[in-house]
């Protein structure tokens, strides 16, 4: 039954990722949405929203795959635990990547 948490979490993260990616939801990106307009002008908003949206969509795929594999294999949460670790590692890695090297500066 723990796979349901993965499925629900994956669907929520997928929905947020699609909103950010497709509908240019830069107001959902923490830090960027509270920055002054002069600071936001220094960044390529389109590239930033595409990256964050893609990151969240990929992270949701990890959660959904973990939940479905766990349900199919009957692994009693082992695959779910691994998928959550991969999810966290992916988000930390994506955050470090986005914040180093000035990748989204104009």
C-alpha positions in Angstrom: 0.0 0.0 0.0 3.0 2.4 0.4 3.2 2.6 -3.4 0.1 4.8 -3.3 2.2 7.6 -1.7 4.6 7.4 -4.6 1.8 7.5 -7.1 0.2 10.5 -5.4 3.5 12.3 -4.9 4.5 11.6 -8.5 1.2 13.0 -9.9 1.5 16.1 -7.8 5.1 16.8 -8.8 4.2 16.0 -12.5 1.3 18.5 -12.4 3.6 21.3 -10.9 6.3 20.4 -13.5 3.9 20.7 -16.4 2.5 24.0 -15.1 6.1 25.4 -14.8 7.3 24.0 -18.1 4.3 24.5 -20.4 2.6 27.5 -18.9 5.8 29.4 -18.0 5.0 29.3 -14.3 8.0 31.2 -13.0 5.9 32.5 -10.1 6.2 28.9 -8.7 10.0 28.9 -8.6 11.1 29.7 -5.1 13.5 32.6 -4.8 12.9 33.7 -8.4 9.3 34.8 -7.7 10.3 37.0 -4.7 13.3 38.6 -6.4 12.9 42.3 -7.4 12.2 42.9 -11.1 15.7 44.3 -11.6 17.2 41.0 -10.4 14.8 38.9 -12.5 15.9 40.8 -15.6 19.3 39.3 -15.2 18.1 35.8 -15.8 16.7 34.0 -18.9 13.3 33.2 -17.6 12.4 30.8 -20.4 15.5 28.7 -19.9 15.0 28.6 -16.2 11.4 27.6 -16.3 12.2 24.9 -18.9 14.9 23.5 -16.8 12.9 23.5 -13.5 9.9 22.0 -15.4 12.0 19.3 -16.9 13.6 18.5 -13.6 10.2 18.1 -11.9 8.8 16.0 -14.7 11.9 13.7 -14.5 11.6 13.5 -10.7 7.9 12.6 -11.0 8.8 9.8 -13.4 11.2 8.4 -10.8 8.4 8.4 -8.1 5.8 7.0 -10.4 8.1 4.2 -11.7 9.1 3.3 -8.2 5.5 3.1 -7.0 4.4 1.0 -10.0 7.4 -1.3 -9.8 6.9 -1.8 -6.1 3.2 -2.6 -6.6 3.9 -5.0 -9.4 6.8 -6.8 -7.6 5.3 -6.8 -4.2 8.6 -5.6 -2.7 7.0 -4.3 0.4 8.5 -0.8 0.2 12.0 -1.6 -0.8 11.7 -0.1 -4.3 9.7 2.8 -2.9 12.5 3.7 -0.6 15.0 3.6 -3.4 12.8 5.7 -5.6 12.5 8.4 -2.8 16.3 8.4 -2.4 16.7 8.8 -6.1 14.0 11.6 -6.1 15.9 13.5 -3.4 19.3 13.0 -5.1 17.9 14.2 -8.4 16.4 17.4 -6.9 19.6 18.2 -5.0 21.7 17.6 -8.1 19.4 19.7 -10.2 19.5 22.5 -7.6 23.3 22.5 -7.5 23.5 22.4 -11.3 21.1 25.4 -11.6 22.9 27.5 -9.0 26.5 27.0 -10.2 28.2 28.4 -13.2 25.7 31.2 -14.0 23.8 28.9 -16.4 20.6 31.0 -16.6 22.2 34.4 -16.6 21.6 36.6 -19.7 
